[in-house]
């Protein structure tokens, strides 16, 4: 049975670069939301630390998430984030239980 797939990334940016990155991320995020099976593709910032972003993705199925993972948008997103990381990004993939 296909269940929703949730992915959460904690993105620690180099301080001061969040305002440079956010306009570039906006286009990638908006395009990613258009992929079939995307339920959510949202970016958050920690209230107490403007340089830590949280990316939340929700996909209808594992296959929908894999479509994104094979897309040029995933490559563009990874390249953008990697250029501004202060330390490695932490990621979790969650599966819906019920």
N, C-alpha and C positions, 0 to 999 in steps of 0.2 A: 504494500500500500504506500502510495506517495504521500508524504507529510510535508508540511512547510519546513523550509530550511532558513534559519536565522544566522547571520554572521555579524559579529561585533568586533571592531578594530579600535584599539586605543592608540592614538597617533601623537607621540610626543614631538612637537616641532621645536626647531631652534627658536629661542625667544626673539620676538620682533618680526618673524617671517609670516605670521598668520595672516596679516592684511595683504601681503603679496600673494599668498597662495589661494586665499578664498575666492577671488574673482575667477581664477583659472579653474578651480574645482567646480564652480557653479555650473559651467557648461557640461562638464563630464557627468555630474550628478543628474542634471536635468535630462540628458540623453540616456543615461542608465535607467531612469524611471520609465522610459518608453519601451524597454525590452519586454517582450511577452513573458508573463509570469512574475514580473516584479510587483511585489505588494508594497514595498517601502524601500527607499534609498535615502536615508536622512543623515545629516551631519549636525553634530552637537559640539558644544564647547563646555569644558568644566567651568563653573562659575568662579571658582577660586584660582584658576590657572588658565589664562587666555591662550596659552601656547599648547594646551592639550586638547585635542579634538577626539570625538567619538564618532565613528561611522557605523551606522546600523543599517543592515540590509535584511530584507525579508523576501523570500521567494516562495511561490506556490509549490514548487517541486524541486527536487535535486537536479533534475534535467534543466529547468529554467535557470538555476544558479550556474550550472555548467556552461550554458549558452553564454552567459555573461563572462565567465572565466576565460572562455575562448575568444572573446571579442577584443577588438582594438581599444574599446573603452577601458577594459581592465588593464591593458598595457599602458595606456595614457594615464590612468589613475595611479598606477604603481610608480610610473616614472615621475609624476608630479610630486607624490608624497615622499619618495626616496630622496629627492633633491633637497628636501627641507627637514628631514628627520634629525632630531638631536640624539636619539638612541633608537634601537630596533623597535618596530611596531609590534604590539601584542595583539593576537587574534584568537577568537574563539568561534567555532561553528557549533550551533545548537540545532537539535532536531526536535520538532514538536512531538510531544508524547501523546497528548489528547487535547 
